Amino acid sequence: MSGLFITFEGGDGAGKSTQAELLDAWFEERGYEVVRTCEPGGTRLGSALRSLLLHGTVGEGFDEVGAVDPRAEALLYAADRAQHVANVVRPALERGAVVVQDRYIDSSLAYQGAGRVLDIAEVRRISDWAAQGLWPHLTVLLDLDPDTAAARRRARGGTSDRLESEADEFHRAVRSGFLALAQADPDRHLVLDASEAVDELHTAILASVAPLVSNAG
């Protein structure tokens, strides 16, 4: 594959969408085809799974599904990933596009592995199988203290989804999970302090992206 795959990770409220959009615009200004996508979601099946996973229903007129077992949750995220990789990500990379994605396998390892206290090796095996062994060229981890992230979520208003509504201990475990993943695989990860200014974060991201673009060229 000749394309470039970049993912953004971090807790809810860390600013992943903002930085992904800025990077998308940077690539488009330089004439690249960019596929901006996210997980869960990104396909019709994924949209239904996103609604189920984050809001407890598959659409208007359906009853809430109630509590979701952690293993069932992990498998549903893997199902979303399998559909997404097969129908969106891999085809884009094969035609040479840049894929800029909000959340990927690291989120499953941090949320379902560390947060739900499932066996991380098993979550990795399921996710890797679902993704057909596809891993990003670069993962940008926007690290933010969970208390600060919660304050950001409250400031933006709206209704919190199932994961955002979890207890503080859950979000602290997720953050620790993300940092452990980055420490174990430093060549793939760029860890940034998400409390820094938006422009400063964007500049730091470009410093790591530029060599990847040069190598691809």
N, C-alpha and C positions, 0 to 999 in steps of 0.2 A: 504494500500500500504506500502511496506517495503523499498522503495527506498528513495533517498534524492534529493531534488529539490533546486538548488541554481541558482539565477539569478544575472546578472550584469546590472546595470543601470548607467545613466549619459549622459551628452551631447556628441555630436560627437567630437572625439579627446581626450576624457578623459582617454583612455587606457583600455577600457573594454575588447577588444579582447586579448590583451597581458596578462592580469591577468586571464582571463578565460582559456587561453591555459596553463598557469603555473599551475593553479589548476587542470586542466584535467590531466596533466602529473603527478602531485603529487598523485592523486587518482590511476592512472594506475600503477605507481611504487609499489603501495601497493596491487595490485591485484584486484581492483574494476573494474567492467564494467562501463565505462563512455560514456554517450551520450552527445556529444558536439554539440549544435545546436543554432539557433538564430531566431529572429523575426524582420521583416517579412522574410519569407522563411522557409526552413526546410522540405518542401514537394514540390511536383511538382506544385500543385496549388499555394502554397506559393511563389515559385520562380517567377511565372507569376505575382502574385499580387505585389511582391517586385519590379519587373521591372516597373510595372505600377505606383506604389506609389512613387518610388524614382526617376524614370527616364522618366515617362510620356508615356511609350509605353509598349506593351505586347510582343515585340520581333521584330527581324529584318523583315523589309518589312511592318510594321504597322505604320500608321500615329500617331503622338503624340496626346494624348487625350485632351490636353489643361488644363486649370485650373480645379482643383478638389474642389468641395464644401467641407467645413470642415466636415459637417455631413456625406457626402459620404466617405470622407477620414477615419473618425472614424469607419464607418461600414465595409470598406474594411480591415482595420487592425483587426477588430473583426472577420471577415470571415477567414482571415489568421490564427488567433489564434484558432478558433474552429477546423479547419482542423489539425493544428499542435498538439494541445492537444490530439485530438482523435486518431491520427495516429502515433505520435512520443512520446510525453511526458508521457501521462498516461500509455501506454503499457510498456515503459521503467521502470517507477516507480513500476508498478505491478510485474515486474519480479525482482525487487530489485536493479536496476541500479541507478547510480548517474547521474542526468541530470544537466549539466552545460550550462546555456543558456544566450546568449547575448540579452537583452531586453525582457520585458514581459508586464504585465498590467500597471505597473508604467509608462512605456513610453507612453502609450495611455493617461493616466491621465495627464502627464506633457506636452506632445506635443499637443494633441488634446484638452485636457481640459484647461490647463493654457496657452499654446501657441496659440491655435486657439480660445480661449475664449469661449469654449463650456461649458455647465453645467457639472461639474466634476462628480456630482452624477449620471447623466444620462450616461456618458461615463463609469463610474464604473459598473453600472447596466448591460450595454450591454456587457462589457468585462467579467464580472463575469459569465454571462449567457453563453457566447461563450466558456469560459474555464471550464464550468461545476463546478464552485465553487472551482477550484483548484488554490491554492496560494503557493508560495515558502516557504520552511523552512527558508531560509535566502536570503535576497536581499542585495547585496553589491552595495552601491551608491558611485561612484567615482566622487567627486565634484571638479569642475574646473572652474575657472573664464572664461567666454565666450571669452574674448580677447586672453587669453592664448590658449584656445582650437582652436580658429581660426588660430592663428600663427602655431600651430601644424599641422593643416590641410593643410595650405599653404606649409609648409616644406615638407610634404609627397608627394606633387604634385598630379596630376590627376585632373579629372573633379569633381566638387562638385555636389552632388545630390540635389534634390528639397529642402529638409529640411536644409541641410548644407548651402544652398544659401539664406536662409531667413535672414531678417534684424537683426541687433544687438538686437533690442528690443524683438524680438521673442525669441532669445536664452537666454536673461536674464529672460524672463518670464518662460521659460522651466526650467531653473536652480532653480528659486524660487519655481516652482511647485514640483520639485523633493525633495527639502529640506523640504517643507511643508508636503509632504507625509511621509518622514522619521520621522519628529517630531511627527506626529500623530500616528505613529505605530513603536515606537522605538524597540520593542521586535523582530520585523522581520528585521529591517534595521541595517546595519553596514555602517556608513558614514565615508569616508576616504578622505583626502586631496590628490587629484590626482596629485598634483605637486611634491609630495614626490618621492623618488627613487623607481624604480620598485621592487627591492628586499625588501625594507622596507614595501611597500604595500602588497607584497605577504606574508610576515611574519605576518602582522596584520590580513590578511584574514585567514590564517591558525589558528591563535589563536581563531577565532570565529567558524571556521569549525570543529576543533578537538572535542569540546564538542558534536556537533551534531552527529559526527561519533561514539563517545562513547555511546551516548544515543541510536543510531540506533542499535549498536551492542548488 
